[in-house]
Amino acid sequence: MLQTPVVTADRAAFSVFFAERYARLARACLLLTGDAAEGEDLAQEAMARVLERWDRVSVMGDPEGYLFRTALNLHRNAVKRLMMATRRQAFPEQRGDEEFTERRLDLLRAIRSLPRTQREALVLVEWLGYTADETGRLLGIEAASVRGRLHRARESLRQRYRGSDE
């Protein structure tokens, strides 16, 4: 006789959490990484980390905020590892790609030069489309603090590029 596994209340609660939040998380991770497969991997890893700690996360005031912070931290760590590996390698110059590569590296340096708090606010608001209130909830800070971080990030980038955001 076939037996069905017993689903605990915690497992059922996580299943509901997953069903309600995974699509939004995956879209956010796609925008954060710029690659569908990488974004999907990041979203899955963040959900797996939350599942591992579900007994603690489920009783938090904002489990979704914890989920998004987990994804941001995972991405930040992956970027750090990539940057470290890139620094260790010597790349042969390729004709025709120098300008693109230099612009891309300049942009990465500019964003990287921002304090972590400003980078997070910039990514969540400008690239992922969250409001200042939503971003504040995700980061565990006030919306006014998000707006201040955004202002400082934009001003820093504006000064670096001597332009405007219009």
C-alpha positions, -999 to 999 in steps of 0.1 A, spaced: 0 0 0 13 34 -9 19 58 20 19 96 16 45 115 35 33 135 65 36 173 57 43 192 89 28 226 95 62 242 91 67 226 57 32 236 46 38 272 58 71 273 38 53 259 8 28 288 9 56 313 15 75 299 -15 45 299 -38 36 335 -29 71 350 -31 93 330 -55 82 346 -88 90 381 -75 123 370 -60 133 353 -93 125 385 -112 145 406 -88 174 382 -90 172 383 -128 174 421 -127 202 420 -101 224 395 -121 214 404 -157 212 367 -165 182 344 -164 200 313 -153 221 331 -128 191 349 -114 172 316 -111 201 300 -93 204 329 -69 166 328 -62 167 290 -56 198 293 -33 181 321 -13 150 300 -9 171 270 2 188 291 28 155 304 41 141 268 42 171 257 62 163 283 88 125 283 84 119 276 121 135 310 129 126 329 98 89 320 99 85 339 133 103 370 121 85 402 116 94 403 80 103 369 65 102 384 30 128 410 40 150 383 53 146 364 20 156 394 -1 185 403 22 197 367 18 196 369 -20 214 403 -19 241 388 4 245 358 -18 249 379 -48 273 403 -31 295 374 -21 294 359 -56 305 393 -70 333 396 -45 345 361 -55 343 370 -92 362 402 -87 389 385 -67 393 358 -95 393 385 -121 421 404 -104 442 373 -103 439 367 -140 457 385 -168 434 391 -198 448 393 -232 436 425 -249 412 420 -277 409 445 -305 376 463 -308 365 453 -273 387 477 -253 363 506 -252 333 484 -242 354 466 -216 368 498 -202 333 514 -200 320 483 -182 349 482 -158 344 519 -151 308 514 -144 316 485 -121 342 506 -103 318 535 -99 291 513 -84 316 494 -63 330 527 -50 296 534 -34 291 523 2 273 490 4 242 507 19 239 530 -11 245 502 -36 217 482 -20 193 511 -21 202 519 -57 197 483 -69 164 478 -51 149 511 -62 164 519 -95 169 485 -110 143 463 -92 116 489 -91 108 488 -53 94 519 -37 113 536 -9 88 521 16 93 486 2 130 489 1 130 502 37 110 471 48 134 448 30 165 464 45 150 470 79 153 508 78 130 538 74 119 550 39 135 583 46 168 566 51 164 548 18 157 582 0 188 597 17 210 567 6 196 571 -30 203 608 -30 239 603 -19 245 574 -44 231 594 -73 251 625 -64 283 604 -61 277 589 -95 267 623 -110 299 638 -98 320 609 -111 304 612 -146 299 650 -144 264 646 -158 228 645 -148 202 618 -146 180 634 -172 
